[in-house]
Amino acid sequence: MGLNNQNLHNFLFRGFLKPWEAYTGAKINWIDLAQADYNPRLQQAIATGTVDFDIIEMGAPFEGDTAGKGLLDEMPDWVKDQIEADDLVGYLQPPVGTWDGKSYRITIDGDCHTFSYRKDYFGEGSITGRANPPKTWQEVNQISKDVAGKEDPLTGLPAHGYLDPLKGWGGFGFYFLENRAAAYAKHPNDPAWLFDPDTMKPRVNNPAWVQAIQDVMDLIATDGAYPTDQINADPGTTGFQQFLAGTGSMLMWWGDIGSNARTSDTSVVGDVVGFGMNPGSDRVYNSISGAWEDTYNEAPNMAYLGWGVYVTKRVSGDEKKRKAAWSAAAHLGGKDISLWMSAYPSGFQPYRNSHFQYDEWEAAGYDRAFIEDYLGSNADSYNHPNAAIEPRIPGIFQYYSVAEDELAKGYAGQYGSAQETADAIAAAWEKITDQIGRDSQIKLYKASLGL
């Protein structure tokens, strides 16, 4: 079971596994899901105990919902050797992919959000009048207001600044508010930024998160800051139908933007796109002291911790099926095809140390300066000391999904302020925590933070 986004994911896996099927004689049946349908389908299977798939493409945040409930099959030792797991970048090494000391995940992706921007919006004579792209979210918002009503230098259409997705995406859209909030909320001296570790009290309605929501509301209130009908734009729209197609000048997204910018027939920005880390902030909120600190802060958002391939307990009692499932999964996660997966616009980001050999990308046809820029933004994010890493706790996408619902109401004006919107999210999160079990969530959240 996996995604069918942009004709990638499962569609690519079919091609990779066709020779495997021919070689082994095994037959794979496919369950293809749109991004917005993925979490509801998985949660339904978990809640009803009807896991009807042997292999699943899944992100590490769901490990609490699956491995934590005994639904996954432990990885055999021969698989670890075959996939050369020691080549994974540091932040994807254990404990990611493990639960209670047991390994379950074959990593096929290294996820983080990076900043993409239009270089033709900056420099001498540019419409922003700024020499360089923004370093902070404060600058991002100001630029977005400044270019409203101007003409895009590439397309001649209305110019726009930052592209916030205002429509939910099955829980995945919450990552895009997190980008803004991370710079404000992820203090360098505190690993937590979503909940208080000792109580699981949500931090999503503290001043840092409220500021992030207010930033979006400020642009909604600025005529021309966003493209028309942005209220109905989900992240798929902002990435592929807007930014790559020449609408807007700044975007946070996964690595798909970099891998598609010069390889997709629908991209028009390949020659004018630049990359960087998540913008920072001129100030950071200290949740422990309860006060803002006037110091520069940056915190890359390691959104989703990458896709992996997992095998479920459905095959645990049948050694032939179990070996077949792990063999197919290991083929997808093998080092031999992993560079192709990262370099091709596959939906997957670099995730092995060996993927950062610039010469190999250049030999594949990429421009050296472009690939150093793109890969550099990934490497800088992966290795940042204040990276905002999400917890692998049960129900994490329940929290994200209900947050999207409340944000939609706030953006549509159904709440009176950013604070009211944030308070509604926090109240909903408290209910989820109580339903799952507060004590167990505290224990697992602390463990995920290394506390």
C-alpha positions in Angstrom: 0.0 0.0 0.0 1.4 3.4 -0.9 0.9 6.7 -2.7 0.1 7.5 -6.3 1.1 11.2 -6.1 2.2 12.9 -9.3 2.3 9.4 -10.9 5.3 8.6 -8.6 5.7 6.4 -5.5 3.8 3.2 -6.3 4.0 3.9 -10.0 7.8 3.9 -9.7 7.8 0.9 -7.4 5.8 -1.1 -10.1 8.7 -0.5 -12.5 11.4 -1.4 -10.0 9.6 -4.5 -8.9 8.6 -5.8 -12.3 11.9 -7.6 -12.9 11.8 -8.8 -9.2 8.4 -10.4 -10.0 9.8 -12.0 -13.1 12.8 -13.3 -11.2 11.0 -14.6 -8.2 7.6 -15.6 -9.7 5.9 -13.7 -7.0 2.9 -11.4 -7.8 2.3 -8.1 -6.1 -1.2 -6.5 -5.7 -1.2 -2.7 -5.3 -3.2 -0.3 -3.2 -2.8 3.2 -4.5 -3.8 6.2 -2.5 -3.9 10.0 -3.0 -1.9 12.0 -0.4 -5.1 13.3 1.3 -6.5 9.8 1.6 -3.4 8.1 3.0 -3.7 8.9 6.7 -7.5 8.1 6.9 -7.0 4.8 5.1 -4.1 3.8 7.4 -5.9 4.9 10.6 -9.0 3.0 9.6 -6.9 -0.2 9.1 -5.3 0.3 12.5 -8.5 1.2 14.4 -10.5 -1.7 13.0 -7.7 -4.3 13.1 -8.1 -4.9 9.4 -4.5 -4.4 8.1 -5.0 -5.8 4.6 -1.6 -5.2 3.2 1.7 -7.0 3.6 4.1 -4.2 2.6 3.4 -0.5 3.3 5.1 2.7 2.2 5.0 4.8 5.4 6.7 7.7 7.1 8.5 7.4 10.5 5.8 9.5 12.3 3.4 6.5 11.9 5.7 4.1 13.7 4.0 4.8 17.0 0.7 3.9 15.5 2.0 0.7 13.9 5.2 -0.7 15.5 3.9 0.6 18.9 0.8 -1.6 18.5 2.6 -4.7 17.3 1.4 -4.4 13.7 4.9 -4.7 12.0 7.3 -7.5 11.3 10.8 -7.2 12.6 13.5 -6.8 10.0 15.7 -9.9 9.5 19.4 -9.4 9.8 20.1 -10.3 6.2 18.0 -7.3 5.1 20.1 -4.9 7.1 23.3 -6.2 5.4 21.7 -6.1 1.9 20.5 -2.5 2.1 23.8 -1.2 3.7 21.9 0.7 6.4 25.1 2.2 7.8 25.2 4.6 4.8 22.1 6.5 6.0 22.5 10.1 7.0 22.8 10.7 10.7 19.3 11.9 11.5 17.8 8.8 9.8 19.8 6.3 11.9 18.2 4.7 14.9 16.0 5.4 16.8 14.2 6.3 13.6 12.9 3.1 12.1 13.1 1.2 15.4 10.7 0.6 18.3 11.7 -1.0 21.6 15.1 -1.7 20.2 13.8 -3.6 17.2 14.3 -2.5 13.5 11.3 -2.3 11.2 12.1 0.3 8.5 13.9 0.3 5.2 14.5 4.0 4.5 13.9 5.1 0.9 13.8 8.9 1.4 15.2 11.7 3.5 12.6 14.3 4.2 13.0 17.9 5.3 11.5 21.1 4.0 13.9 23.5 2.3 13.4 27.0 1.0 13.1 27.5 -2.8 13.1 31.0 -4.2 13.1 32.9 -7.5 16.6 34.4 -8.0 15.1 36.9 -10.6 13.1 38.5 -7.8 16.4 39.6 -6.1 19.5 41.5 -7.2 20.1 44.8 -8.8 17.1 46.2 -10.5 14.8 43.5 -9.2 11.1 44.1 -8.3 12.0 43.5 -4.6 14.9 46.0 -4.6 16.7 43.6 -2.4 20.2 42.2 -3.2 19.6 38.9 -1.5 16.8 36.5 -0.6 15.3 36.7 2.8 17.0 35.2 5.9 14.0 35.5 8.2 10.3 35.0 8.2 9.8 38.6 9.0 11.5 39.5 5.7 9.5 36.8 3.9 6.3 38.5 4.9 7.5 42.0 4.1 8.6 41.0 0.7 5.3 39.2 0.0 3.5 42.5 0.9 5.9 44.6 -1.2 5.6 42.7 -4.4 1.8 42.6 -4.4 0.4 44.4 -7.4 3.7 44.2 -9.3 4.5 42.1 -12.4 6.4 38.8 -12.4 9.7 39.3 -14.3 9.5 35.8 -15.9 5.8 35.4 -16.8 4.5 38.9 -17.0 1.6 37.8 -14.7 0.9 39.2 -11.2 3.9 38.9 -8.9 3.5 37.1 -5.6 5.8 36.4 -2.7 5.6 33.4 -0.4 3.1 30.7 -1.2 1.3 29.4 1.9 -1.0 26.4 1.3 -4.2 27.4 3.0 -6.1 24.2 2.4 -5.4 21.0 4.3 -3.8 17.9 2.8 -4.8 14.9 5.0 -2.6 16.1 7.9 0.4 16.7 5.7 -0.5 20.4 5.2 0.3 21.1 8.9 4.0 20.8 8.1 3.8 24.0 6.2 2.7 26.0 9.2 5.4 24.2 11.2 8.0 25.8 8.8 7.0 29.2 10.0 6.5 28.2 13.6 9.8 26.3 13.9 11.9 29.5 13.7 9.8 31.1 16.4 9.2 28.1 18.7 12.1 25.7 18.5 14.5 27.1 21.1 18.1 25.8 20.8 18.1 24.8 24.5 14.9 22.9 24.3 14.3 19.8 22.1 10.5 20.1 22.5 8.4 22.5 20.5 5.0 20.8 19.9 4.1 19.8 23.5 5.5 20.3 27.0 7.3 17.0 27.7 6.3 16.7 31.3 2.5 17.2 30.7 1.8 16.9 27.0 0.2 20.3 27.2 0.2 21.6 23.7 2.5 24.5 22.8 0.6 25.2 19.6 -1.2 28.1 21.2 1.8 29.8 22.8 3.0 33.1 21.4 5.4 31.5 18.9 2.8 29.5 17.2 0.3 32.3 17.3 2.8 34.5 15.6 3.2 31.9 12.8 -0.6 31.8 12.3 -0.8 35.6 12.4 1.9 35.9 9.7 -0.4 33.9 7.4 -3.5 35.9 8.4 -1.6 39.1 7.6 -0.9 38.0 4.1 -4.5 36.8 3.6 -5.5 40.4 4.6 -3.1 41.9 2.1 -4.7 42.3 -1.3 -2.7 40.6 -4.0 -0.2 38.9 -1.7 -1.5 35.5 -2.6 -2.7 34.2 -5.9 -6.5 34.2 -6.5 -8.4 31.5 -4.6 -5.4 30.6 -2.4 -7.8 29.5 0.3 -8.3 26.3 -1.9 -4.6 25.7 -2.6 -3.1 22.7 -0.9 0.6 21.9 -0.9 0.4 20.0 -4.2 -1.0 23.2 -5.7 1.6 25.5 -4.3 4.5 23.3 -5.3 3.5 22.0 -8.8 0.7 24.2 -10.1 2.1 27.5 -8.8 5.8 27.7 -8.0 7.2 25.4 -10.7 4.7 26.8 -13.2 6.0 30.3 -12.5 3.5 31.7 -10.0 5.0 33.1 -6.8 8.6 33.6 -5.7 9.2 31.8 -2.4 8.2 28.3 -1.2 8.9 25.8 1.5 8.6 22.2 0.2 10.2 18.8 0.2 13.0 18.0 -2.3 10.5 17.4 -5.2 10.9 21.1 -6.1 14.6 20.8 -6.6 14.4 17.5 -8.4 11.6 18.7 -10.7 12.9 22.3 -11.4 15.1 21.3 -14.3 13.6 17.9 -15.2 9.9 18.4 -15.4 8.3 19.5 -18.7 5.9 21.7 -16.7 8.6 23.6 -14.8 9.5 27.1 -16.1 11.8 28.1 -13.2 14.8 25.8 -13.7 17.1 28.6 -14.6 16.0 31.1 -12.0 15.5 28.9 -8.9 17.7 29.0 -5.8 17.7 27.0 -2.6 18.3 27.5 1.1 17.3 26.4 4.6 14.1 27.2 6.4 14.2 31.0 7.1 15.0 32.0 10.6 13.6 34.6 12.9 14.9 37.8 14.6 13.6 36.5 17.8 12.7 33.1 19.4 10.2 32.2 22.1 11.5 30.4 25.2 8.7 28.2 26.4 10.5 27.4 29.7 10.9 31.1 30.7 7.7 32.2 28.9 9.3 35.1 27.2 10.6 36.1 23.8 14.4 36.4 23.3 15.7 39.0 20.8 18.2 36.7 19.2 18.4 35.2 15.7 17.2 31.7 15.5 16.8 29.1 12.8 15.4 25.6 12.9 15.1 23.5 9.8 11.8 21.4 9.8 12.6 17.7 9.3 9.1 17.2 8.1 8.0 13.6 8.0 11.4 12.0 8.5 11.3 10.4 5.1 9.3 7.6 3.5 10.2 4.1 4.4 9.1 0.6 3.4 7.7 -1.6 6.2 6.5 -5.2 6.3 3.4 -6.0 8.4 2.6 -8.9 10.8 0.3 -10.4 8.2 3.2 -12.3 6.8 4.9 -13.3 10.1 3.4 -16.7 10.2 4.3 -17.6 6.6 8.0 -17.7 6.1 7.8 -17.9 2.3 5.6 -14.7 2.1 7.7 -13.1 4.8 10.9 -13.6 2.8 9.2 -12.4 -0.4 7.9 -9.3 1.3 11.3 -8.3 2.8 13.1 -9.2 -0.4 10.8 -6.8 -2.4 11.2 -4.1 0.3 15.0 -4.5 0.3 15.1 -4.2 -3.5 13.3 -0.8 -3.2 15.7 0.4 -0.5 18.9 -0.9 -2.0 21.9 1.3 -2.4 22.2 0.4 -6.1 19.0 2.2 -7.1 18.9 4.8 -4.4 20.9 7.5 -6.2 18.7 7.2 -9.2 15.7 7.6 -6.9 17.2 10.8 -5.4 18.4 12.3 -8.7 15.2 11.5 -10.7 12.1 13.5 -9.8 10.8 10.6 -7.9 9.3 12.2 -4.8 12.2 11.2 -2.7 15.1 13.3 -1.3 18.7 12.3 -0.8 19.0 10.1 2.3 22.4 8.4 2.1 25.8 9.9 2.8 26.8 8.5 -0.6 24.2 10.7 -2.3 26.2 13.8 -1.6 28.9 13.1 -4.2 28.5 16.1 -6.5 30.5 14.5 -9.3 27.9 11.7 -9.7 25.1 14.2 -10.1 27.1 16.2 -12.6 27.9 13.1 -14.6 24.1 12.5 -14.7 23.6 15.8 -16.4 23.0 18.2 -13.5 24.7 21.6 -13.6 27.3 21.7 -10.8 26.3 25.1 -9.3 22.6 24.0 -9.3 23.3 20.7 -7.6 25.6 22.2 -5.0 22.9 24.7 -4.2 20.1 22.1 -4.0 22.1 19.3 -2.2 23.7 21.9 0.1 20.3 23.1 1.3 19.5 19.4 2.2 22.8 18.7 3.9 22.7 22.0 5.9 19.2 21.1 7.1 20.0 17.4 8.0 23.1 18.4 10.0 21.7 21.5 11.7 22.1 21.5 15.5 18.7 23.0 16.1 16.7 20.9 13.7 13.0 20.7 14.5 12.3 16.9 14.6 8.8 15.6 15.1 7.9 12.9 17.5 7.1 9.4 16.5 4.2 9.1 18.9 0.8 7.4 18.4 -1.8 9.6 16.9 0.6 12.2 15.5 -1.4 12.6 12.3 -4.6 12.8 14.3 -3.1 15.9 15.9 -2.0 17.3 12.5 -5.4 16.6 10.8 -7.5 18.3 13.4 -5.0 21.2 13.3 -5.6 21.6 9.6 -9.4 21.6 10.2 -9.1 24.4 12.8 -6.6 26.4 10.7 -9.1 26.3 7.8 -11.7 27.8 10.0 -9.3 30.5 11.2 -8.1 31.4 7.7 -11.8 31.6 6.6 -12.5 34.1 9.4 -14.6 31.8 11.5 -12.4 32.6 14.5 -11.8 36.1 15.7 -8.0 36.0 15.9 -4.9 33.9 15.5 -5.0 33.3 19.2 -8.5 31.9 19.1 -7.5 29.7 16.2 -4.5 28.4 18.1 -6.6 27.8 21.2 -9.0 25.7 19.3 -6.2 23.5 18.0 -4.8 23.2 21.5 -8.2 22.1 22.9 -8.6 19.5 20.2 -5.1 18.2 20.8 -5.8 17.8 24.5 -8.8 15.6 23.7 -6.7 13.4 21.5 -4.0 13.0 24.2 -6.7 12.1 26.7 -8.2 9.6 24.3 -4.9 7.9 23.6 -3.7 8.1 27.2 -1.7 11.0 28.6 0.7 9.0 30.7 1.8 6.8 27.8 2.0 9.8 25.4 4.3 11.6 27.9 6.5 8.6 28.1 6.8 8.1 24.4 7.1 11.8 23.6 10.0 12.1 26.1 11.7 9.0 24.5 11.3 10.5 21.0 13.1 13.7 22.2 15.9 11.7 23.9 14.8 12.8 27.4 
